[in-house]
Amino acid sequence: MKAKFLAAVIASCFATPAMAQSSVVLYGIADAGVMYVDNGGNDSRVKLVSGIADGSRLGVKGTEDMGGGYKAIFNLEARVELDTGRQQSGNLSSNQGFALTKGLAFSVPAAAGGAATAAALRAAVQGPGGLQPTYNVNIANALFDRTAMVGLITPVGAVLLGRMYTPGYEVFNAADVFESGTAAGWGGIVGGTGGLVTAGIAIRSDKALQYRIQLPSGLMASLMYGFDKSGYIGLDKRSYGANVRYKANGWDVGLGHNYGTDQDGERGLITTTLGGSYALDNMKFFAGYHKQKNENSVIIKLANQQLVPTFAQFGPALGASLAGQLNTALVRNFYLDAASYQIGMHYRIGAGRIMASVVRQDDKTASNSDATQYGLGYDYDLSKRTDIYAVVAYIKNQNDGQYALGAASATGGFTSRAGESSKGVQIGMRHRF
């Protein structure tokens, strides 16, 4: 009774009149645990982490049945970090990702400080405030960063508007053995060697218009268009997405495609995902393929703009030269061209299930920074809404690869050195309400 009353109060802030809703539901997930990880360097080995298996959240959603097959719907979902109470998170590892400034030496004349100034500039670009932001999830600090959507369901499909999951990510998520969570999640090593700033898939999109349809046969499809300042961090000039899925008779398989542009409309992050799962008795088998390419990352222009004051102190001529050197390095190091493969399975035993997966990131750039991730986990249902879990994971990095183990709500970040492995154990508890 208290939950229903609270849901009605919250909904009244966003819908007028609230009494017109057929139903309003307050829901959420509270997930946290302890993680032991070895990433090398001085990075802390034991961490309390929010949202290991599932990102902790608080949401409210509602439906008004208008008859004739028409329904108005809305969904507002906020991120909650249980370890801090904030709505933002950063890398779990404190190590820096040196691949971002690979080859950036800065040529500074002796009169302007020479090698000492060049080293200081490189450290400034590399460290916090430069290319290593304190928070890289929900950088806009939005209240409803996870979902903010209103829509209309009709007899011929649904039209949705707002911030939503992209069609490509829906297929990616459905094919992930660890359901986009824990240190063994497929997304942990998808992308470039720069961590989240060289992300290999757009998870959500701002300013999106989506059409969805689902047939009784289990066939479903989605089309999405993102207007100016769309995409995962709201910087794409335009973005597009589409998927087709089949979910019936034990199958959940699909094909998804996302197409993003940079701030000038040039080809940006483009991904194609094929995969899914098949359930048979106590077994569930997973397989997935994900192609990712980014020729013009939106982060390049953003980083250049943020570092203007750093170079302005050197005057117009030298400042422009230093900015040009940085841009050359960013274009080279933020270029993404890779393919990712995942296979795995679930095996249910009573109230628990065993999960296992292998993920391979095949980097096709000159650095050939491949990575292989192995994961093994056990999830046990204490009740219908509460479960406990344990996961063991290992990432074998090659060449410039610095991938570190992460979680559902936070990126792992980096190992202390390129080519160094990351290994760890996570134990946590999740409650759904």
KEGU-114572 format. One record per residue (C-alpha): residue in three letters; residue number from 0; x, y, z. Coordinates in Angstrom, 1 decimal, m for minus. Layout:
BEGIN
<aa ALA	i NUM	px X	py Y	pz Z>
...
REM end
This chain:
BEGIN
<aa MET	i 0	px 0.0	py 0.0	pz 0.0>
<aa LYS	i 1	px 2.8	py 2.4	pz 0.9>
<aa ALA	i 2	px 4.6	py 1.6	pz m2.4>
<aa LYS	i 3	px 1.5	py 2.3	pz m4.4>
<aa PHE	i 4	px 0.9	py 5.6	pz m2.6>
<aa LEU	i 5	px 4.5	py 6.7	pz m3.2>
<aa ALA	i 6	px 4.2	py 5.8	pz m6.9>
<aa ALA	i 7	px 1.1	py 8.0	pz m7.2>
<aa VAL	i 8	px 2.8	py 10.9	pz m5.5>
<aa ILE	i 9	px 5.9	py 10.7	pz m7.8>
<aa ALA	i 10	px 3.8	py 10.3	pz m10.9>
<aa SER	i 11	px 1.8	py 13.4	pz m10.0>
<aa CYS	i 12	px 4.9	py 15.4	pz m10.6>
<aa PHE	i 13	px 5.1	py 14.3	pz m14.2>
<aa ALA	i 14	px 1.6	py 13.6	pz m15.4>
<aa THR	i 15	px m1.5	py 15.9	pz m15.2>
<aa PRO	i 16	px m3.9	py 14.8	pz m14.0>
<aa ALA	i 17	px m2.3	py 11.8	pz m12.2>
<aa MET	i 18	px m5.8	py 10.2	pz m11.7>
<aa ALA	i 19	px m6.2	py 9.8	pz m15.4>
<aa GLN	i 20	px m3.5	py 7.0	pz m15.4>
<aa SER	i 21	px m4.9	py 3.5	pz m15.6>
<aa SER	i 22	px m1.8	py 2.4	pz m13.6>
<aa VAL	i 23	px 1.3	py 3.9	pz m12.1>
<aa VAL	i 24	px 4.1	py 1.7	pz m10.9>
<aa LEU	i 25	px 7.2	py 2.5	pz m8.7>
<aa TYR	i 26	px 10.0	py 0.0	pz m9.3>
<aa GLY	i 27	px 13.7	py m0.4	pz m8.9>
<aa ILE	i 28	px 16.8	py m2.5	pz m8.4>
<aa ALA	i 29	px 19.2	py m2.3	pz m5.4>
<aa ASP	i 30	px 22.4	py m4.1	pz m6.3>
<aa ALA	i 31	px 25.8	py m4.0	pz m4.6>
<aa GLY	i 32	px 28.8	py m6.2	pz m3.7>
<aa VAL	i 33	px 32.4	py m6.6	pz m2.9>
<aa MET	i 34	px 35.1	py m7.0	pz m5.6>
<aa TYR	i 35	px 38.7	py m8.2	pz m5.4>
<aa VAL	i 36	px 40.6	py m7.4	pz m8.5>
<aa ASP	i 37	px 44.3	py m7.3	pz m9.6>
<aa ASN	i 38	px 44.9	py m4.6	pz m12.2>
<aa GLY	i 39	px 48.5	py m3.9	pz m11.3>
<aa GLY	i 40	px 50.0	py m0.6	pz m10.1>
<aa ASN	i 41	px 48.7	py 1.1	pz m7.0>
<aa ASP	i 42	px 45.1	py 0.4	pz m7.8>
<aa SER	i 43	px 43.0	py m0.7	pz m4.8>
<aa ARG	i 44	px 42.5	py m4.5	pz m4.8>
<aa VAL	i 45	px 39.3	py m4.7	pz m2.7>
<aa LYS	i 46	px 36.4	py m2.4	pz m3.7>
<aa LEU	i 47	px 32.7	py m1.9	pz m2.7>
<aa VAL	i 48	px 30.9	py m1.6	pz m5.9>
<aa SER	i 49	px 27.3	py m0.6	pz m6.7>
<aa GLY	i 50	px 25.4	py m2.3	pz m9.5>
<aa ILE	i 51	px 27.7	py m5.3	pz m10.2>
<aa ALA	i 52	px 25.1	py m7.6	pz m11.8>
<aa ASP	i 53	px 22.5	py m4.9	pz m12.6>
<aa GLY	i 54	px 22.7	py m1.1	pz m12.4>
<aa SER	i 55	px 20.9	py 0.1	pz m9.3>
<aa ARG	i 56	px 17.9	py 2.3	pz m10.2>
<aa LEU	i 57	px 14.7	py 3.9	pz m9.2>
<aa GLY	i 58	px 11.9	py 4.3	pz m11.8>
<aa VAL	i 59	px 8.3	py 5.1	pz m12.3>
<aa LYS	i 60	px 6.2	py 4.0	pz m15.3>
<aa GLY	i 61	px 2.6	py 4.4	pz m16.2>
<aa THR	i 62	px m0.1	py 3.4	pz m18.7>
<aa GLU	i 63	px m3.4	py 4.8	pz m19.6>
<aa ASP	i 64	px m5.7	py 2.5	pz m21.5>
<aa MET	i 65	px m7.7	py 4.7	pz m23.9>
<aa GLY	i 66	px m9.6	py 1.8	pz m25.6>
<aa GLY	i 67	px m9.5	py 0.5	pz m29.1>
<aa GLY	i 68	px m6.0	py m0.8	pz m28.8>
<aa TYR	i 69	px m4.6	py 2.6	pz m27.9>
<aa LYS	i 70	px m2.5	py 3.2	pz m24.7>
<aa ALA	i 71	px m0.4	py 6.2	pz m23.6>
<aa ILE	i 72	px 2.7	py 5.2	pz m21.7>
<aa PHE	i 73	px 5.6	py 6.9	pz m19.9>
<aa ASN	i 74	px 8.8	py 5.7	pz m18.2>
<aa LEU	i 75	px 11.3	py 7.7	pz m16.1>
<aa GLU	i 76	px 14.2	py 5.8	pz m14.7>
<aa ALA	i 77	px 17.0	py 7.3	pz m12.6>
<aa ARG	i 78	px 20.5	py 5.8	pz m11.9>
<aa VAL	i 79	px 21.4	py 5.3	pz m8.2>
<aa GLU	i 80	px 24.9	py 4.4	pz m7.1>
<aa LEU	i 81	px 24.5	py 2.6	pz m3.7>
<aa ASP	i 82	px 28.1	py 3.1	pz m2.7>
<aa THR	i 83	px 27.9	py 6.9	pz m2.9>
<aa GLY	i 84	px 24.3	py 7.9	pz m3.3>
<aa ARG	i 85	px 25.3	py 9.7	pz m6.5>
<aa GLN	i 86	px 23.9	py 9.3	pz m10.1>
<aa GLN	i 87	px 27.3	py 9.2	pz m11.8>
<aa SER	i 88	px 30.2	py 6.7	pz m11.8>
<aa GLY	i 89	px 33.7	py 6.5	pz m13.1>
<aa ASN	i 90	px 36.3	py 3.8	pz m13.8>
<aa LEU	i 91	px 36.6	py 1.2	pz m11.1>
<aa SER	i 92	px 40.4	py 1.2	pz m11.6>
<aa SER	i 93	px 42.5	py 4.2	pz m10.7>
<aa ASN	i 94	px 45.1	py 3.4	pz m13.4>
<aa GLN	i 95	px 45.5	py 5.6	pz m16.4>
<aa GLY	i 96	px 44.9	py 4.6	pz m20.0>
<aa PHE	i 97	px 48.1	py 5.4	pz m21.7>
<aa ALA	i 98	px 46.9	py 4.3	pz m25.2>
<aa LEU	i 99	px 44.9	py 7.6	pz m25.4>
<aa THR	i 100	px 48.1	py 9.7	pz m25.7>
<aa LYS	i 101	px 50.2	py 7.1	pz m27.5>
<aa GLY	i 102	px 52.7	py 8.9	pz m29.7>
<aa LEU	i 103	px 51.9	py 12.4	pz m28.3>
<aa ALA	i 104	px 55.3	py 13.9	pz m27.3>
<aa PHE	i 105	px 54.5	py 17.6	pz m27.8>
<aa SER	i 106	px 57.2	py 19.7	pz m29.5>
<aa VAL	i 107	px 57.8	py 22.7	pz m27.3>
<aa PRO	i 108	px 60.6	py 25.3	pz m28.0>
<aa ALA	i 109	px 63.2	py 25.7	pz m25.3>
<aa ALA	i 110	px 62.1	py 29.3	pz m24.8>
<aa ALA	i 111	px 58.6	py 28.0	pz m23.8>
<aa GLY	i 112	px 60.0	py 25.4	pz m21.4>
<aa GLY	i 113	px 61.1	py 22.6	pz m23.8>
<aa ALA	i 114	px 61.0	py 19.0	pz m22.6>
<aa ALA	i 115	px 59.8	py 19.9	pz m19.1>
<aa THR	i 116	px 56.8	py 21.8	pz m20.4>
<aa ALA	i 117	px 56.0	py 19.1	pz m23.0>
<aa ALA	i 118	px 56.0	py 16.4	pz m20.2>
<aa ALA	i 119	px 53.7	py 18.6	pz m18.0>
<aa LEU	i 120	px 51.3	py 19.1	pz m21.0>
<aa ARG	i 121	px 51.2	py 15.4	pz m21.7>
<aa ALA	i 122	px 50.4	py 14.7	pz m18.0>
<aa ALA	i 123	px 47.7	py 17.4	pz m18.0>
<aa VAL	i 124	px 46.1	py 15.9	pz m21.1>
<aa GLN	i 125	px 46.4	py 12.4	pz m19.8>
<aa GLY	i 126	px 45.2	py 13.0	pz m16.2>
<aa PRO	i 127	px 41.9	py 14.0	pz m14.6>
<aa GLY	i 128	px 40.4	py 17.1	pz m16.2>
<aa GLY	i 129	px 41.9	py 16.0	pz m19.5>
<aa LEU	i 130	px 41.1	py 12.7	pz m21.2>
<aa GLN	i 131	px 40.6	py 10.9	pz m17.8>
<aa PRO	i 132	px 37.3	py 12.3	pz m16.5>
<aa THR	i 133	px 36.3	py 11.6	pz m12.9>
<aa TYR	i 134	px 32.9	py 10.5	pz m14.1>
<aa ASN	i 135	px 32.4	py 8.8	pz m17.5>
<aa VAL	i 136	px 28.8	py 7.4	pz m16.9>
<aa ASN	i 137	px 26.1	py 10.0	pz m17.0>
<aa ILE	i 138	px 28.6	py 12.9	pz m17.5>
<aa ALA	i 139	px 25.6	py 15.3	pz m17.9>
<aa ASN	i 140	px 24.5	py 14.3	pz m14.3>
<aa ALA	i 141	px 20.9	py 13.9	pz m15.6>
<aa LEU	i 142	px 18.2	py 12.9	pz m13.2>
<aa PHE	i 143	px 16.7	py 10.3	pz m15.5>
<aa ASP	i 144	px 19.8	py 9.2	pz m17.3>
<aa ARG	i 145	px 18.7	py 5.6	pz m17.7>
<aa THR	i 146	px 15.4	py 6.2	pz m19.5>
<aa ALA	i 147	px 13.1	py 9.3	pz m20.0>
<aa MET	i 148	px 10.3	py 8.4	pz m22.5>
<aa VAL	i 149	px 6.7	py 9.0	pz m23.4>
<aa GLY	i 150	px 4.8	py 7.1	pz m26.1>
<aa LEU	i 151	px 1.6	py 5.9	pz m27.7>
<aa ILE	i 152	px 0.8	py 2.2	pz m28.3>
<aa THR	i 153	px m1.5	py 1.7	pz m31.3>
<aa PRO	i 154	px m3.0	py m1.4	pz m33.0>
<aa VAL	i 155	px m0.2	py m1.1	pz m35.7>
<aa GLY	i 156	px 2.8	py m0.5	pz m33.4>
<aa ALA	i 157	px 4.2	py 2.0	pz m30.8>
<aa VAL	i 158	px 5.7	py 5.4	pz m31.2>
<aa LEU	i 159	px 8.1	py 6.5	pz m28.5>
<aa LEU	i 160	px 10.0	py 9.7	pz m27.9>
<aa GLY	i 161	px 12.8	py 10.6	pz m25.5>
<aa ARG	i 162	px 16.0	py 8.9	pz m24.2>
<aa MET	i 163	px 15.9	py 5.2	pz m24.8>
<aa TYR	i 164	px 18.0	py 2.0	pz m25.5>
<aa THR	i 165	px 19.2	py 1.9	pz m29.1>
<aa PRO	i 166	px 18.0	py m1.0	pz m31.3>
<aa GLY	i 167	px 21.5	py m2.3	pz m31.7>
<aa TYR	i 168	px 22.1	py m2.5	pz m28.0>
<aa GLU	i 169	px 18.8	py m4.4	pz m27.5>
<aa VAL	i 170	px 20.2	py m7.2	pz m29.6>
<aa PHE	i 171	px 23.6	py m7.0	pz m27.9>
<aa ASN	i 172	px 22.1	py m7.2	pz m24.5>
<aa ALA	i 173	px 19.9	py m10.2	pz m25.4>
<aa ALA	i 174	px 22.9	py m12.1	pz m26.5>
<aa ASP	i 175	px 25.1	py m11.4	pz m23.4>
<aa VAL	i 176	px 25.5	py m14.5	pz m21.2>
<aa PHE	i 177	px 26.0	py m12.2	pz m18.1>
<aa GLU	i 178	px 23.1	py m9.9	pz m19.1>
<aa SER	i 179	px 25.2	py m6.8	pz m19.5>
<aa GLY	i 180	px 26.5	py m7.1	pz m15.9>
<aa THR	i 181	px 29.3	py m8.3	pz m13.7>
<aa ALA	i 182	px 33.0	py m8.5	pz m14.6>
<aa ALA	i 183	px 32.2	py m11.1	pz m17.2>
<aa GLY	i 184	px 29.7	py m9.1	pz m19.2>
<aa TRP	i 185	px 30.3	py m9.0	pz m23.0>
<aa GLY	i 186	px 30.6	py m5.2	pz m23.1>
<aa GLY	i 187	px 33.7	py m5.2	pz m20.8>
<aa ILE	i 188	px 36.1	py m5.5	pz m23.7>
<aa VAL	i 189	px 34.0	py m4.1	pz m26.5>
<aa GLY	i 190	px 35.5	py m0.9	pz m27.9>
<aa GLY	i 191	px 38.9	py 0.7	pz m28.3>
<aa THR	i 192	px 41.8	py 0.7	pz m25.9>
<aa GLY	i 193	px 40.7	py 4.1	pz m24.5>
<aa GLY	i 194	px 37.9	py 2.5	pz m22.3>
<aa LEU	i 195	px 34.5	py 4.2	pz m22.4>
<aa VAL	i 196	px 35.8	py 7.2	pz m24.4>
<aa THR	i 197	px 36.3	py 4.8	pz m27.3>
<aa ALA	i 198	px 33.1	py 2.9	pz m26.7>
<aa GLY	i 199	px 32.2	py 0.1	pz m29.1>
<aa ILE	i 200	px 28.4	py 0.5	pz m28.9>
<aa ALA	i 201	px 25.9	py 3.3	pz m28.3>
<aa ILE	i 202	px 23.8	py 2.0	pz m25.4>
<aa ARG	i 203	px 21.1	py 4.7	pz m25.3>
<aa SER	i 204	px 20.3	py 7.7	pz m27.4>
<aa ASP	i 205	px 19.1	py 11.2	pz m26.4>
<aa LYS	i 206	px 16.5	py 13.0	pz m28.5>
<aa ALA	i 207	px 15.3	py 9.8	pz m30.1>
<aa LEU	i 208	px 12.1	py 9.0	pz m32.0>
<aa GLN	i 209	px 11.3	py 5.3	pz m32.2>
<aa TYR	i 210	px 8.8	py 3.0	pz m33.8>
<aa ARG	i 211	px 8.3	py m0.5	pz m32.5>
<aa ILE	i 212	px 6.1	py m3.4	pz m33.6>
<aa GLN	i 213	px 5.6	py m6.9	pz m32.1>
<aa LEU	i 214	px 3.6	py m9.7	pz m33.8>
<aa PRO	i 215	px 1.9	py m12.6	pz m32.1>
<aa SER	i 216	px 4.4	py m15.0	pz m33.8>
<aa GLY	i 217	px 7.2	py m13.6	pz m31.7>
<aa LEU	i 218	px 8.7	py m11.5	pz m34.5>
<aa MET	i 219	px 9.4	py m7.9	pz m33.5>
<aa ALA	i 220	px 11.2	py m4.9	pz m35.0>
<aa SER	i 221	px 12.4	py m1.4	pz m34.1>
<aa LEU	i 222	px 13.4	py 1.8	pz m36.0>
<aa MET	i 223	px 15.0	py 4.7	pz m34.3>
<aa TYR	i 224	px 16.0	py 8.2	pz m35.5>
<aa GLY	i 225	px 18.1	py 10.6	pz m33.3>
<aa PHE	i 226	px 17.9	py 14.3	pz m33.9>
<aa ASP	i 227	px 20.7	py 16.8	pz m33.4>
<aa LYS	i 228	px 22.6	py 16.2	pz m30.2>
<aa SER	i 229	px 21.4	py 12.6	pz m30.0>
<aa GLY	i 230	px 23.5	py 9.5	pz m29.3>
<aa TYR	i 231	px 24.7	py 8.0	pz m26.0>
<aa ILE	i 232	px 26.3	py 11.2	pz m24.7>
<aa GLY	i 233	px 24.2	py 13.7	pz m26.7>
<aa LEU	i 234	px 26.8	py 14.8	pz m29.2>
<aa ASP	i 235	px 25.8	py 13.1	pz m32.5>
<aa LYS	i 236	px 24.6	py 15.4	pz m35.3>
<aa ARG	i 237	px 22.3	py 12.6	pz m36.4>
<aa SER	i 238	px 21.9	py 8.9	pz m35.5>
<aa TYR	i 239	px 19.9	py 6.0	pz m36.7>
<aa GLY	i 240	px 19.1	py 2.5	pz m35.6>
<aa ALA	i 241	px 17.1	py m0.6	pz m36.5>
<aa ASN	i 242	px 16.7	py m4.2	pz m35.4>
<aa VAL	i 243	px 14.6	py m7.3	pz m36.1>
<aa ARG	i 244	px 14.2	py m10.0	pz m33.4>
<aa TYR	i 245	px 12.5	py m13.3	pz m33.0>
<aa LYS	i 246	px 11.5	py m14.3	pz m29.4>
<aa ALA	i 247	px 9.5	py m17.5	pz m29.2>
<aa ASN	i 248	px 9.8	py m21.3	pz m28.8>
<aa GLY	i 249	px 12.9	py m21.0	pz m26.7>
<aa TRP	i 250	px 14.7	py m18.6	pz m29.2>
<aa ASP	i 251	px 15.7	py m15.0	pz m28.6>
<aa VAL	i 252	px 17.7	py m14.0	pz m31.6>
<aa GLY	i 253	px 18.2	py m10.8	pz m33.6>
<aa LEU	i 254	px 20.1	py m8.5	pz m35.9>
<aa GLY	i 255	px 20.7	py m4.9	pz m34.9>
<aa HIS	i 256	px 22.4	py m1.9	pz m36.5>
<aa ASN	i 257	px 23.3	py 1.5	pz m35.1>
<aa TYR	i 258	px 24.7	py 4.4	pz m37.2>
<aa GLY	i 259	px 26.0	py 7.6	pz m35.5>
<aa THR	i 260	px 27.7	py 10.7	pz m36.8>
<aa ASP	i 261	px 30.1	py 13.2	pz m35.2>
<aa GLN	i 262	px 29.2	py 16.9	pz m34.5>
<aa ASP	i 263	px 29.6	py 17.8	pz m38.2>
<aa GLY	i 264	px 27.6	py 14.9	pz m39.6>
<aa GLU	i 265	px 30.6	py 12.7	pz m40.6>
<aa ARG	i 266	px 30.5	py 8.9	pz m40.1>
<aa GLY	i 267	px 31.0	py 8.2	pz m36.4>
<aa LEU	i 268	px 30.3	py 5.0	pz m34.4>
<aa ILE	i 269	px 28.7	py 2.4	pz m36.6>
<aa THR	i 270	px 27.9	py m1.1	pz m35.2>
<aa THR	i 271	px 26.2	py m4.3	pz m36.4>
<aa THR	i 272	px 25.2	py m7.0	pz m33.9>
<aa LEU	i 273	px 24.0	py m10.5	pz m34.6>
<aa GLY	i 274	px 23.2	py m13.0	pz m31.9>
<aa GLY	i 275	px 20.9	py m14.3	pz m29.2>
<aa SER	i 276	px 20.1	py m17.3	pz m27.2>
<aa TYR	i 277	px 18.3	py m20.7	pz m27.2>
<aa ALA	i 278	px 16.8	py m22.3	pz m24.1>
<aa LEU	i 279	px 16.4	py m26.1	pz m23.9>
<aa ASP	i 280	px 15.3	py m27.7	pz m20.6>
<aa ASN	i 281	px 17.8	py m26.6	pz m18.0>
<aa MET	i 282	px 20.3	py m25.2	pz m20.5>
<aa LYS	i 283	px 20.5	py m21.9	pz m22.3>
<aa PHE	i 284	px 23.0	py m21.3	pz m25.1>
<aa PHE	i 285	px 24.3	py m17.9	pz m26.2>
<aa ALA	i 286	px 26.3	py m16.7	pz m29.2>
<aa GLY	i 287	px 27.0	py m13.3	pz m30.6>
<aa TYR	i 288	px 29.0	py m11.3	pz m33.1>
<aa HIS	i 289	px 29.5	py m7.5	pz m32.9>
<aa LYS	i 290	px 31.2	py m5.4	pz m35.6>
<aa GLN	i 291	px 32.3	py m1.9	pz m34.5>
<aa LYS	i 292	px 33.9	py 1.0	pz m36.3>
<aa ASN	i 293	px 34.4	py 4.7	pz m35.5>
<aa GLU	i 294	px 36.2	py 6.9	pz m37.9>
<aa ASN	i 295	px 35.2	py 10.2	pz m36.3>
<aa SER	i 296	px 34.6	py 10.0	pz m32.6>
<aa VAL	i 297	px 32.5	py 12.8	pz m31.1>
<aa ILE	i 298	px 35.0	py 12.8	pz m28.2>
<aa ILE	i 299	px 37.8	py 14.3	pz m30.4>
<aa LYS	i 300	px 36.1	py 17.6	pz m30.8>
<aa LEU	i 301	px 34.9	py 17.6	pz m27.2>
<aa ALA	i 302	px 38.4	py 17.0	pz m25.9>
<aa ASN	i 303	px 39.9	py 19.7	pz m28.2>
<aa GLN	i 304	px 37.3	py 22.2	pz m26.9>
<aa GLN	i 305	px 37.9	py 21.3	pz m23.2>
<aa LEU	i 306	px 41.7	py 21.7	pz m23.6>
<aa VAL	i 307	px 41.6	py 25.1	pz m25.3>
<aa PRO	i 308	px 42.5	py 27.0	pz m22.1>
<aa THR	i 309	px 45.5	py 24.6	pz m21.6>
<aa PHE	i 310	px 47.1	py 25.7	pz m25.0>
<aa ALA	i 311	px 45.8	py 29.3	pz m25.0>
<aa GLN	i 312	px 48.5	py 30.3	pz m22.4>
<aa PHE	i 313	px 51.2	py 29.7	pz m25.0>
<aa GLY	i 314	px 49.9	py 32.4	pz m27.4>
<aa PRO	i 315	px 48.2	py 32.1	pz m30.8>
<aa ALA	i 316	px 51.1	py 30.5	pz m32.8>
<aa LEU	i 317	px 52.5	py 28.0	pz m30.4>
<aa GLY	i 318	px 49.1	py 27.3	pz m28.8>
<aa ALA	i 319	px 47.7	py 26.4	pz m32.2>
<aa SER	i 320	px 50.6	py 24.2	pz m33.0>
<aa LEU	i 321	px 50.2	py 22.3	pz m29.7>
<aa ALA	i 322	px 46.5	py 21.9	pz m30.3>
<aa GLY	i 323	px 47.2	py 20.5	pz m33.7>
<aa GLN	i 324	px 49.6	py 18.0	pz m32.3>
<aa LEU	i 325	px 47.0	py 16.8	pz m29.9>
<aa ASN	i 326	px 44.3	py 16.6	pz m32.6>
<aa THR	i 327	px 46.6	py 14.4	pz m34.7>
<aa ALA	i 328	px 47.1	py 12.0	pz m31.8>
<aa LEU	i 329	px 43.4	py 12.0	pz m31.0>
<aa VAL	i 330	px 42.4	py 11.1	pz m34.5>
<aa ARG	i 331	px 44.8	py 8.3	pz m34.6>
<aa ASN	i 332	px 44.2	py 6.9	pz m31.1>
<aa PHE	i 333	px 40.4	py 7.2	pz m31.1>
<aa TYR	i 334	px 40.0	py 5.4	pz m34.4>
<aa LEU	i 335	px 38.1	py 2.2	pz m33.8>
<aa ASP	i 336	px 37.9	py m0.9	pz m36.0>
<aa ALA	i 337	px 37.2	py m4.2	pz m34.3>
<aa ALA	i 338	px 35.1	py m7.3	pz m34.2>
<aa SER	i 339	px 33.9	py m9.1	pz m31.0>
<aa TYR	i 340	px 32.7	py m12.6	pz m30.5>
<aa GLN	i 341	px 31.0	py m14.3	pz m27.5>
<aa ILE	i 342	px 29.9	py m17.8	pz m26.7>
<aa GLY	i 343	px 28.5	py m19.1	pz m23.4>
<aa MET	i 344	px 25.8	py m20.9	pz m21.6>
<aa HIS	i 345	px 23.5	py m21.1	pz m18.5>
<aa TYR	i 346	px 22.8	py m24.3	pz m16.6>
<aa ARG	i 347	px 20.0	py m24.2	pz m14.0>
<aa ILE	i 348	px 20.2	py m26.3	pz m10.9>
<aa GLY	i 349	px 17.2	py m25.9	pz m8.6>
<aa ALA	i 350	px 17.1	py m22.3	pz m7.4>
<aa GLY	i 351	px 20.4	py m21.4	pz m8.9>
<aa ARG	i 352	px 22.2	py m21.2	pz m12.3>
<aa ILE	i 353	px 25.8	py m21.6	pz m13.5>
<aa MET	i 354	px 26.9	py m19.1	pz m16.1>
<aa ALA	i 355	px 30.1	py m19.3	pz m18.3>
<aa SER	i 356	px 31.3	py m17.3	pz m21.3>
<aa VAL	i 357	px 34.3	py m16.5	pz m23.5>
<aa VAL	i 358	px 34.6	py m13.2	pz m25.2>
<aa ARG	i 359	px 37.2	py m12.3	pz m27.9>
<aa GLN	i 360	px 37.9	py m8.7	pz m29.0>
<aa ASP	i 361	px 39.7	py m8.7	pz m32.4>
<aa ASP	i 362	px 41.3	py m5.3	pz m32.9>
<aa LYS	i 363	px 41.9	py m4.6	pz m36.6>
<aa THR	i 364	px 43.9	py m1.4	pz m36.2>
<aa ALA	i 365	px 47.7	py m1.1	pz m36.4>
<aa SER	i 366	px 48.1	py m1.7	pz m32.7>
<aa ASN	i 367	px 46.4	py m5.1	pz m32.9>
<aa SER	i 368	px 45.3	py m4.8	pz m29.2>
<aa ASP	i 369	px 43.3	py m7.9	pz m29.0>
<aa ALA	i 370	px 41.8	py m9.2	pz m25.7>
<aa THR	i 371	px 40.2	py m12.4	pz m24.5>
<aa GLN	i 372	px 37.8	py m12.5	pz m21.5>
<aa TYR	i 373	px 36.8	py m15.6	pz m19.5>
<aa GLY	i 374	px 33.9	py m15.6	pz m17.0>
<aa LEU	i 375	px 32.4	py m18.1	pz m14.7>
<aa GLY	i 376	px 29.5	py m17.3	pz m12.3>
<aa TYR	i 377	px 26.8	py m18.6	pz m10.0>
<aa ASP	i 378	px 23.5	py m16.9	pz m9.3>
<aa TYR	i 379	px 21.2	py m18.2	pz m6.5>
<aa ASP	i 380	px 17.6	py m17.0	pz m6.0>
<aa LEU	i 381	px 16.9	py m16.5	pz m2.3>
<aa SER	i 382	px 13.3	py m15.5	pz m3.2>
<aa LYS	i 383	px 11.3	py m14.3	pz m6.2>
<aa ARG	i 384	px 12.9	py m10.8	pz m5.9>
<aa THR	i 385	px 16.3	py m11.3	pz m4.2>
<aa ASP	i 386	px 19.3	py m13.2	pz m5.4>
<aa ILE	i 387	px 23.0	py m13.5	pz m4.5>
<aa TYR	i 388	px 25.8	py m14.1	pz m7.0>
<aa ALA	i 389	px 29.5	py m14.8	pz m7.4>
<aa VAL	i 390	px 31.6	py m14.3	pz m10.5>
<aa VAL	i 391	px 35.2	py m15.0	pz m11.4>
<aa ALA	i 392	px 36.7	py m13.3	pz m14.5>
<aa TYR	i 393	px 40.0	py m12.9	pz m16.3>
<aa ILE	i 394	px 41.0	py m10.6	pz m19.2>
<aa LYS	i 395	px 44.1	py m11.4	pz m21.2>
<aa ASN	i 396	px 45.3	py m8.2	pz m22.9>
<aa GLN	i 397	px 47.7	py m8.0	pz m25.8>
<aa ASN	i 398	px 49.9	py m5.2	pz m27.1>
<aa ASP	i 399	px 48.3	py m1.8	pz m26.2>
<aa GLY	i 400	px 45.2	py m3.4	pz m24.6>
<aa GLN	i 401	px 44.6	py m2.3	pz m21.0>
<aa TYR	i 402	px 41.0	py m3.5	pz m20.4>
<aa ALA	i 403	px 40.2	py m4.0	pz m16.7>
<aa LEU	i 404	px 37.3	py m5.9	pz m15.1>
<aa GLY	i 405	px 34.1	py m3.8	pz m14.6>
<aa ALA	i 406	px 30.5	py m4.1	pz m13.6>
<aa ALA	i 407	px 27.0	py m3.3	pz m14.9>
<aa SER	i 408	px 27.0	py 0.3	pz m13.6>
<aa ALA	i 409	px 30.7	py 1.2	pz m14.0>
<aa THR	i 410	px 33.5	py 0.7	pz m16.5>
<aa GLY	i 411	px 36.5	py m1.3	pz m15.3>
<aa GLY	i 412	px 39.0	py 1.2	pz m16.6>
<aa PHE	i 413	px 42.6	py 0.2	pz m17.2>
<aa THR	i 414	px 45.4	py m2.1	pz m16.0>
<aa SER	i 415	px 48.6	py m0.4	pz m15.0>
<aa ARG	i 416	px 50.5	py m1.3	pz m18.1>
<aa ALA	i 417	px 49.6	py m2.1	pz m21.7>
<aa GLY	i 418	px 49.4	py m5.9	pz m22.3>
<aa GLU	i 419	px 48.9	py m6.6	pz m18.6>
<aa SER	i 420	px 46.1	py m9.0	pz m17.5>
<aa SER	i 421	px 43.1	py m8.2	pz m15.2>
<aa LYS	i 422	px 41.6	py m10.8	pz m12.9>
<aa GLY	i 423	px 39.1	py m10.7	pz m10.1>
<aa VAL	i 424	px 36.2	py m12.0	pz m8.1>
<aa GLN	i 425	px 32.9	py m10.4	pz m7.4>
<aa ILE	i 426	px 30.3	py m11.3	pz m4.7>
<aa GLY	i 427	px 27.1	py m9.4	pz m4.4>
<aa MET	i 428	px 23.4	py m9.2	pz m3.7>
<aa ARG	i 429	px 20.5	py m7.9	pz m5.8>
<aa HIS	i 430	px 17.0	py m7.0	pz m4.8>
<aa ARG	i 431	px 14.2	py m6.1	pz m7.3>
<aa PHE	i 432	px 11.1	py m4.2	pz m6.1>
REM end
